C-alpha cells in the first residue's frame, strides 16, 4: 500500500509544483486531531491516483512560510494545484468521496 509522502522543504515543494501536472498537498501537523482523521483518506488518494496525480503531505510546523504564502489559518487544509496554479483549497474534515471528487475535477 502506498502512502502520501511528506514534502521536506520549500525547494522540494516548488520543484513538485513546477513539474507535476496535478499536485494534491495535505497541510497537516502532528498535534492536529482532525488531520489524523483525514490521513487515511489522503493515503488512499495517493494509492488510487498514483498514476495520474502526486498526493503529498506537508507539515506546516516545519514549513510556516508555505502556510503563510497560501493564507492557511486552519488545518487540515488540502491544496489542489493544476499546472502549478492553486485551483482549490478544502479546509476541515471531509470524506474520501469529497476529496476524490475534487481531484477528479482536475484530471
C-alpha positions in Angstrom: 0.0 0.0 0.0 1.4 3.3 -1.0 1.0 6.3 1.3 1.4 10.1 0.8 5.0 11.2 1.4 5.9 14.3 3.3 7.4 17.2 1.3 10.6 18.1 3.1 11.0 21.8 2.4 10.0 24.8 0.2 12.5 23.9 -2.5 11.0 20.4 -2.9 7.5 21.9 -2.9 8.4 24.4 -5.6 10.0 21.7 -7.7 6.9 19.5 -7.4 4.6 22.4 -8.2 6.6 23.1 -11.4 7.0 19.6 -12.6 3.7 17.9 -11.6 0.6 18.4 -13.7 -1.7 17.7 -10.7 -0.4 18.0 -7.2 -2.5 17.5 -4.1 -1.0 18.7 -0.8 -2.4 17.8 2.6 -1.2 20.5 5.0 -1.1 18.8 8.4 0.6 18.8 11.8 1.4 16.0 14.3 -0.7 17.7 17.0 -3.8 18.1 14.8 -6.6 15.6 15.7 -8.7 16.3 12.6 -5.6 15.9 10.4 -5.3 12.3 11.8 -8.9 11.7 10.8 -8.3 12.5 7.1 -4.8 11.0 6.9 -6.1 7.5 5.8 -8.2 9.3 3.1 -5.1 11.1 1.8 -3.1 7.9 1.8 -5.9 6.2 -0.1 -5.9 9.1 -2.7 -2.1 8.6 -3.0 -2.6 4.9 -3.8 -5.6 5.2 -6.0 -4.4 8.1 -8.1 -0.6 7.4 -8.1 -0.6 7.1 -11.9 -2.5 10.4 -12.5 -1.6 12.8 -9.6 1.0 13.4 -6.9 -0.6 13.3 -3.5 1.7 14.6 -0.8 1.7 15.8 2.8 3.2 19.0 4.2 4.0 19.5 7.9 3.1 23.1 8.4 5.1 23.4 11.6 8.2 22.8 9.6 7.1 24.9 6.7 5.5 28.0 8.1 6.4 30.3 5.2 4.4 28.0 2.8 1.4 28.0 5.2 1.6 31.8 5.2 2.0 32.0 1.4 -1.3 30.2 0.9 -3.1 32.0 3.8 -3.8 28.9 5.8 -5.4 29.8 9.1 -6.7 26.3 10.0 -5.9 22.7 9.2 -6.4 20.2 7.8 -6.2 22.1 4.6 -5.8 20.2 1.3 -4.5 22.2 -1.6 -5.0 21.2 -5.2 -2.5 22.5 -7.8 -3.0 22.1 -11.6 -0.1 23.0 -13.8 1.5 24.8 -10.8 -1.6 27.0 -10.0 -3.6 26.7 -6.9 -7.1 25.7 -8.2 -8.9 24.7 -5.0 -8.5 24.5 -1.2 -10.5 22.2 1.0 -10.5 23.1 4.7 -11.5 20.8 7.5 -12.5 17.1 7.7 -14.1 15.8 4.5 -14.9 12.3 3.3 -12.8 10.3 0.9 -15.5 10.7 -1.7 -15.3 14.5 -1.4 -11.5 14.5 -1.8 -11.7 12.1 -4.7 -14.5 14.1 -6.5 -12.4 17.2 -6.2 -9.3 15.5 -7.5 -11.3 14.0 -10.4 -12.5 17.5 -11.5 -8.9 18.5 -12.3 -7.8 15.3 -14.1 
